[in-house]
Amino acid sequence: KMGLKPIVVLNKCDKEDSWTRIENGDVEMELLETFDSLGANEEQMEYVTVYASGKAGWATADIDVAKELASSGPNVGEEH
């Protein structure tokens, strides 16, 4: 109702099974269903996605960078 544009943060992207759910569209479908049930408009459905790992200490809106960081191991946050 307020017309705000959401930013979605997908945390725990360092977990192996997270990428399966992201790449096969499960996460996207769940997000769209949630936004729809909340009454989001078309503009709000075009949200920004940030991929993150709080444990490893990284976050990025670039899916390719996120995949690289996720595959770099658990201590990547200490290096960047």
MODELLER restraints for C-alpha pairs under 7 A, 6 or more apart:
rsr = mdl.restraints
at = mdl.atoms
rsr.add(forms.Gaussian(group=physical.xy_distance, feature=features.Distance(at['CA:5:A'], at['CA:44:A']), mean=5.01, stdev=0.5))
rsr.add(forms.Gaussian(group=physical.xy_distance, feature=features.Distance(at['CA:5:A'], at['CA:47:A']), mean=6.50, stdev=0.5))
rsr.add(forms.Gaussian(group=physical.xy_distance, feature=features.Distance(at['CA:6:A'], at['CA:44:A']), mean=6.36, stdev=0.5))
rsr.add(forms.Gaussian(group=physical.xy_distance, feature=features.Distance(at['CA:6:A'], at['CA:47:A']), mean=5.46, stdev=0.5))
rsr.add(forms.Gaussian(group=physical.xy_distance, feature=features.Distance(at['CA:6:A'], at['CA:48:A']), mean=6.91, stdev=0.5))
rsr.add(forms.Gaussian(group=physical.xy_distance, feature=features.Distance(at['CA:7:A'], at['CA:47:A']), mean=5.71, stdev=0.5))
rsr.add(forms.Gaussian(group=physical.xy_distance, feature=features.Distance(at['CA:7:A'], at['CA:48:A']), mean=4.89, stdev=0.5))
rsr.add(forms.Gaussian(group=physical.xy_distance, feature=features.Distance(at['CA:7:A'], at['CA:49:A']), mean=6.01, stdev=0.5))
rsr.add(forms.Gaussian(group=physical.xy_distance, feature=features.Distance(at['CA:8:A'], at['CA:47:A']), mean=6.80, stdev=0.5))
rsr.add(forms.Gaussian(group=physical.xy_distance, feature=features.Distance(at['CA:8:A'], at['CA:48:A']), mean=6.06, stdev=0.5))
rsr.add(forms.Gaussian(group=physical.xy_distance, feature=features.Distance(at['CA:8:A'], at['CA:49:A']), mean=4.76, stdev=0.5))
rsr.add(forms.Gaussian(group=physical.xy_distance, feature=features.Distance(at['CA:8:A'], at['CA:50:A']), mean=6.03, stdev=0.5))
rsr.add(forms.Gaussian(group=physical.xy_distance, feature=features.Distance(at['CA:9:A'], at['CA:49:A']), mean=5.88, stdev=0.5))
rsr.add(forms.Gaussian(group=physical.xy_distance, feature=features.Distance(at['CA:9:A'], at['CA:50:A']), mean=4.65, stdev=0.5))
rsr.add(forms.Gaussian(group=physical.xy_distance, feature=features.Distance(at['CA:9:A'], at['CA:51:A']), mean=5.91, stdev=0.5))
rsr.add(forms.Gaussian(group=physical.xy_distance, feature=features.Distance(at['CA:9:A'], at['CA:52:A']), mean=6.80, stdev=0.5))
rsr.add(forms.Gaussian(group=physical.xy_distance, feature=features.Distance(at['CA:10:A'], at['CA:50:A']), mean=6.12, stdev=0.5))
rsr.add(forms.Gaussian(group=physical.xy_distance, feature=features.Distance(at['CA:10:A'], at['CA:51:A']), mean=4.96, stdev=0.5))
rsr.add(forms.Gaussian(group=physical.xy_distance, feature=features.Distance(at['CA:10:A'], at['CA:52:A']), mean=5.88, stdev=0.5))
rsr.add(forms.Gaussian(group=physical.xy_distance, feature=features.Distance(at['CA:11:A'], at['CA:51:A']), mean=6.25, stdev=0.5))
rsr.add(forms.Gaussian(group=physical.xy_distance, feature=features.Distance(at['CA:11:A'], at['CA:52:A']), mean=4.60, stdev=0.5))
rsr.add(forms.Gaussian(group=physical.xy_distance, feature=features.Distance(at['CA:11:A'], at['CA:53:A']), mean=5.28, stdev=0.5))
rsr.add(forms.Gaussian(group=physical.xy_distance, feature=features.Distance(at['CA:11:A'], at['CA:54:A']), mean=6.69, stdev=0.5))
rsr.add(forms.Gaussian(group=physical.xy_distance, feature=features.Distance(at['CA:12:A'], at['CA:52:A']), mean=6.22, stdev=0.5))
rsr.add(forms.Gaussian(group=physical.xy_distance, feature=features.Distance(at['CA:12:A'], at['CA:53:A']), mean=4.72, stdev=0.5))
rsr.add(forms.Gaussian(group=physical.xy_distance, feature=features.Distance(at['CA:12:A'], at['CA:54:A']), mean=6.78, stdev=0.5))
rsr.add(forms.Gaussian(group=physical.xy_distance, feature=features.Distance(at['CA:13:A'], at['CA:19:A']), mean=6.93, stdev=0.5))
rsr.add(forms.Gaussian(group=physical.xy_distance, feature=features.Distance(at['CA:13:A'], at['CA:51:A']), mean=6.40, stdev=0.5))
rsr.add(forms.Gaussian(group=physical.xy_distance, feature=features.Distance(at['CA:13:A'], at['CA:52:A']), mean=5.66, stdev=0.5))
rsr.add(forms.Gaussian(group=physical.xy_distance, feature=features.Distance(at['CA:13:A'], at['CA:53:A']), mean=5.46, stdev=0.5))
rsr.add(forms.Gaussian(group=physical.xy_distance, feature=features.Distance(at['CA:13:A'], at['CA:70:A']), mean=6.43, stdev=0.5))
rsr.add(forms.Gaussian(group=physical.xy_distance, feature=features.Distance(at['CA:14:A'], at['CA:53:A']), mean=5.75, stdev=0.5))
rsr.add(forms.Gaussian(group=physical.xy_distance, feature=features.Distance(at['CA:14:A'], at['CA:70:A']), mean=4.54, stdev=0.5))
rsr.add(forms.Gaussian(group=physical.xy_distance, feature=features.Distance(at['CA:21:A'], at['CA:27:A']), mean=5.90, stdev=0.5))
rsr.add(forms.Gaussian(group=physical.xy_distance, feature=features.Distance(at['CA:32:A'], at['CA:45:A']), mean=6.82, stdev=0.5))
rsr.add(forms.Gaussian(group=physical.xy_distance, feature=features.Distance(at['CA:35:A'], at['CA:45:A']), mean=6.94, stdev=0.5))
rsr.add(forms.Gaussian(group=physical.xy_distance, feature=features.Distance(at['CA:49:A'], at['CA:61:A']), mean=5.90, stdev=0.5))
rsr.add(forms.Gaussian(group=physical.xy_distance, feature=features.Distance(at['CA:50:A'], at['CA:59:A']), mean=6.49, stdev=0.5))
rsr.add(forms.Gaussian(group=physical.xy_distance, feature=features.Distance(at['CA:50:A'], at['CA:60:A']), mean=5.40, stdev=0.5))
rsr.add(forms.Gaussian(group=physical.xy_distance, feature=features.Distance(at['CA:50:A'], at['CA:61:A']), mean=4.30, stdev=0.5))
rsr.add(forms.Gaussian(group=physical.xy_distance, feature=features.Distance(at['CA:51:A'], at['CA:59:A']), mean=5.55, stdev=0.5))
rsr.add(forms.Gaussian(group=physical.xy_distance, feature=features.Distance(at['CA:51:A'], at['CA:60:A']), mean=5.39, stdev=0.5))
rsr.add(forms.Gaussian(group=physical.xy_distance, feature=features.Distance(at['CA:51:A'], at['CA:61:A']), mean=5.94, stdev=0.5))
rsr.add(forms.Gaussian(group=physical.xy_distance, feature=features.Distance(at['CA:51:A'], at['CA:63:A']), mean=6.93, stdev=0.5))
rsr.add(forms.Gaussian(group=physical.xy_distance, feature=features.Distance(at['CA:51:A'], at['CA:66:A']), mean=6.12, stdev=0.5))
rsr.add(forms.Gaussian(group=physical.xy_distance, feature=features.Distance(at['CA:52:A'], at['CA:58:A']), mean=5.62, stdev=0.5))
rsr.add(forms.Gaussian(group=physical.xy_distance, feature=features.Distance(at['CA:52:A'], at['CA:59:A']), mean=4.04, stdev=0.5))
rsr.add(forms.Gaussian(group=physical.xy_distance, feature=features.Distance(at['CA:52:A'], at['CA:60:A']), mean=6.42, stdev=0.5))
rsr.add(forms.Gaussian(group=physical.xy_distance, feature=features.Distance(at['CA:53:A'], at['CA:59:A']), mean=6.40, stdev=0.5))
rsr.add(forms.Gaussian(group=physical.xy_distance, feature=features.Distance(at['CA:56:A'], at['CA:74:A']), mean=5.50, stdev=0.5))
rsr.add(forms.Gaussian(group=physical.xy_distance, feature=features.Distance(at['CA:56:A'], at['CA:75:A']), mean=5.91, stdev=0.5))
rsr.add(forms.Gaussian(group=physical.xy_distance, feature=features.Distance(at['CA:56:A'], at['CA:76:A']), mean=6.02, stdev=0.5))
rsr.add(forms.Gaussian(group=physical.xy_distance, feature=features.Distance(at['CA:56:A'], at['CA:77:A']), mean=4.71, stdev=0.5))
rsr.add(forms.Gaussian(group=physical.xy_distance, feature=features.Distance(at['CA:57:A'], at['CA:77:A']), mean=4.39, stdev=0.5))
rsr.add(forms.Gaussian(group=physical.xy_distance, feature=features.Distance(at['CA:58:A'], at['CA:77:A']), mean=5.72, stdev=0.5))
rsr.add(forms.Gaussian(group=physical.xy_distance, feature=features.Distance(at['CA:60:A'], at['CA:66:A']), mean=6.23, stdev=0.5))
rsr.add(forms.Gaussian(group=physical.xy_distance, feature=features.Distance(at['CA:69:A'], at['CA:76:A']), mean=6.76, stdev=0.5))
